Amino acid sequence: MRKPGYLLGLLATLGLWACSSQPERVPGPQPVPAEATSARPSTPPTPPTLANLKSYRIAPAESRLRILVYRGGTMARLGHNHVISSADLQGQIWRGATAESSGFEMEVPVNTLIVDDNAARSEEGEDFPLNVSEDAKAGTKANMLRPTLLDGEHFPKISIRAIRITGSAASPDVVASMRIKDQTREIRLPVTLSETNRDLAIQGSFEIRQSDFGITPLSIAMGALTVQDTEKIKFRLVARVVPASP
C-alpha cells in the first residue's frame, strides 16, 4: 500500500474515519513526522483594506479540496482508503506588490464534505478503487461528523488563514494557521500560482496528523484495522477579482 509522501503536496482535514459506522476506539498509530507543528501558531494578520491591494474571492464551483485517507493495521486489506472532497470552499485572497504584503483566508464547510465520489476516486489513482457502496459512504460520513472526530454540529467549518508569505509570486512559500474544532496549528503550504487579468489559479498539497489536532485516529478489532494518523490534503483554487467599489 502506498504511504503518502510529504509536501503540502487540509485540508484534508482531516479524513479521520474508519469504514464501520460504530468502531471501537483504541489508541491510534504512532505519529510520523509532518509539516504541521504542535506549537501554538502566530496570530494571523488582519486582512488589509488598503486601496492598492488587489482582492479576489474564491469561486466554489471551480475550486476543489480533497483529503486522502489511508487504511492501516494488520487487517488493512479488509478496509479501503477514502477520498473526502469539498466543492463549496469559501474565502478571499488579497495581493500586494510583494508576497509579504499578500494573504488569504479560507473556510471548508464540514457538514457538506463528499465521501468517496467515483470521479474523485478515479482521479486519485489505483489506491482508490471505484464503486464504494452507498452504505459504506454513509457510515464513513457519520463517523467523520461524530462529536469525537470533526463534530460537525458544534464546529461546522475548518479554517485556514495565512500567517506569512515569502518567495516568488509564481511559487510562494506560505505559512498558515489551520483550525480544526478548537485546535489551531501552523502548517507550511508550498503552492504554485498562475494569473490572468481577472483570475488566480492556485494549487498545492500538504499533510497533517490528526493527533496534532487532538484527534485519536479510529480503529477497530483491537487496532487490527485502523485509519492512519497522517492524511494528505490536495487543493486547487480558482479566485476571481473583486470589482473595486465605486
N, C-alpha and C positions, 0 to 999 in steps of 0.2 A: 504493500500500500504506500502510495506517495505521501510523504510528510511535507507540509507546506514550508517553503523557504521564507527567509526574512526580506522585507522591503519596507513598505507601506502598505506595496509592491510589489471603521468602523469606528470599520464600520465598523460590523461587520461585525456588534456587535455585537464577541457578541453571540452567535448562534449556539446557544448553551443547552442543547436539547437532545435527549435520548428519544428512541423510537417508541417506547412504551408510554402509554398515557399516564400511568401511575408507578414510576420506577422507585425502587428502594434507593435512598441516598446514603452513600458511604463516602469516605474521604477520596477526593479526586487524585489524579496522577500528579507526580511531582512536576512543578513548573519548569519550563525550559526558558532560556534567555529570550527576551522580547524587546522590541523598541520602546514599548510603554514602560514608564518608570513608576515606582510606588511612592515617590516623593510628591509632596503636595505641590501642584503646579503654580507658576507665577500667575498673577492676576492678569487676565486678558485685557488688551486695550479697549477702550470705548470706541465704537465706530466713529470715525471723524465725519464732520459735516462741512469741511472746507469746500469752497466752490471749485477749486482747481482739481478735485478728485473726480475720477470717472466712476460712476456707480452702476452695478449690474444686479439683476435679480435672477436666481436660478429658475430655469424652465423645467418644472416637474415632469412634463410629458416627454421630454427629450433627455432626461438625466436618469442615471441608474446607480444604485449601490447594491453590492452583493456581499454576503457573508458566507464563506465556505467553512463548513463544519465537518470535522472528521471523526470517525469512529475509532475506538481503541479497545485494548484488552485482549485476553486470550480467545474470546469468542466474537471478535470483531466481525468475522465473516457472516454472523447472523444478523447484523445491523446494516445500516447503509449511511453513507455520507449525505449531507444536506446542502442545498443552495437556498439561502434565505435572501429574498430580494425586496428592495424598496423602490417604488415607482412614483412616490409623491414627496420627494425631498423638498424642503423649504429653506430659503436663506438668501443672503446677499453677499456681494463681493465688491470691494472698492479698490481702485488702483490709483496710485500716485506716480510721481516722477521716478521713484526708485522702489525696489522691492520692500525696503524697510518702511515705506510710507503706505504700503498696501495691506489688505487684510480681508478677512471673511468671517461669517458666522453661518452655521447650517444646523438644521434640525432634522432628525429622522423619526417620523411617527412610528411608534412601536406597534400599535394595535392593527395597523394595516399592512404589516410585513407579509410577504407572499412566500409560502413554503413549497419548495420543490416543483416550481413551474417547469414544464418539459422543455421549453425554449431555452431557459436559463441553464438547465442541466446539460442540454446538448452543447451549448457554447462553452461550458466549463470542462468538457472532455470526458475521458474514459473512466475517471474516478466517480462519475455521477451517471449511472445507467438511467435510462428513461422509464417512465410509466410507474412512478411510485403511486401506490393505491391512495384513494381519497381518504380512507380510514386512517392510514399512516400519516398523511398530511395533517389531518385534523388533530390526531394525537400529538404530533410534534408541535403544532401551534399552541395547543392547550398547555403543554409543558412549558413552552417558551414564555408564555404570558403569566404563569402562576406566580404567586407572591414571593416564593423563594428564589425565583430567577429574575426576569425582567419586570415583573409586577406592573403590567400594563394599566391596571386600574388606577394606581397611585402615581406612576411615573410614565406618562404616555409618550414622552419624547426622549430621545438621546440627542445630546447637543455636542457640536464640535466647533471650536472657535479659535482663530489664530492668536498666538501669543507674540511670535516674532517671525519675520520672513527675511531671508537673506538670499544671496546668489543672483543668478541671471534672470531676466524677465521670462525667457523661454523654459528654463528649468530651475525654478526657485526651490530653496530648501526651507521647509515650513516646520515650525514647532507650534503645536496646537494643544489646547486643553480638550479633553473628551470626558463628558459626564454621562454615566450610566447609573440610573437610580439616584442614590445620594452619594456616589463616589466619583471624584474627579481626578484624572491623571493626565500627565503630559505624554504626548505621542509625537513622533517625528514623521513627517509626510514629504518625502521626495516626490515631486509631481512634474508633469510636463504640461505645457500650456501653449495653445495656439490662439490667434486672434484675427478677427475681421473688423470691419468698421463698427459693427454693432454687436458681435457675439464673442464670447470666450468659450473655448473648449478645454477642459482640464481633466486629466486622468492620472491615476496612480493606484497604489495598493500599499497596505501596511498590515501588521499583525498585532494582535493584543492577546493577553492572557486573561481569562475570566477571573482567575484568583487575584489579579492586580486590582480588580474592581469589587473584591469582597464576595465573589460568587464561587461556590464549590461546584465543579462540573458534575453533572448527573452520572450515575452508574447503576447497573442492575446486576443481579446474580453475584453479589459479593465482589463486585469490581471486574467480573469476567467480561462484561460488555459496558464500555464507558464512552463518554464524549471527551475528546482530547481538550486539554486546557487551552492550548493555543489555537486561535482561529484567524483566518485571513480575510481581510476586507478589501474589496476592489470597488473602484468608483469611476464613473465618467460623468462629468457635469457639463451642461450647456447653460450658459448665463447670457442674458440679453441686457443691453444697456438700458438704463432707466432714463427716460427723457428728462431734460432739465426743466425745473418749474418755471413757468412764465414770469 
